[in-house]
Amino acid sequence: MTTPAFGDVRFLTVAEVATLMRVSKMTVYRLVHNGELPAVRVGRSFRVPEQAVRDYLRDSYIETA
């Protein structure tokens, strides 16, 4: 797997990630602080790479009966 060029990385705010995942912002903060979702700290806020959110959702997908 190749790492995209830094200019190609799209970062999302915690609020955008929460909306995309349909969870609360607190859940996103918990995932970031537990290391389950990588993020970059910008000042006092976090930015999450969009691909990291897609990877997290893909890896968390569970088949049901």
ABEGO torsion letter per residue (X at the ends): XBBBBAAABBBBBAAAAAAAAGBBAAAAAAAAAAGABBBBBBEABBBBBAAAAAAAAAAABBBBX
